Amino acid sequence: MLLVKLIVLILLAFTIISLFSAMFFMVKDKGQTKRTVNALSVRIGLSIVIIIIIMIAGATGVIELNQNPTFESSEKNQ
């Protein structure tokens, strides 16, 4: 469980780094190169991988997902 969380945190850090590198390339290159597009493509790919990892880990029970808060409140009222 800790390993999955660590992997997700590392991928989130790489996603943020990719986002800021795209911003840097956009300002520096003034739209003349495709480095901004490449950095944003990497960010989208990493985000998709993170979502897939979280979905698989939640479905297999590796991580425990939070329950719906409205479900808990309806049980208490009955």
Buried (B, 14 or more C-beta within 10 A) or exposed (E): EEEBEEBBEEBEEBBEBBBEBBEEBBEEEEEEEEBBEBBBEBBEEBBEBBEEBBEEBEEEEBBEEEEEEEEEEEEEEE
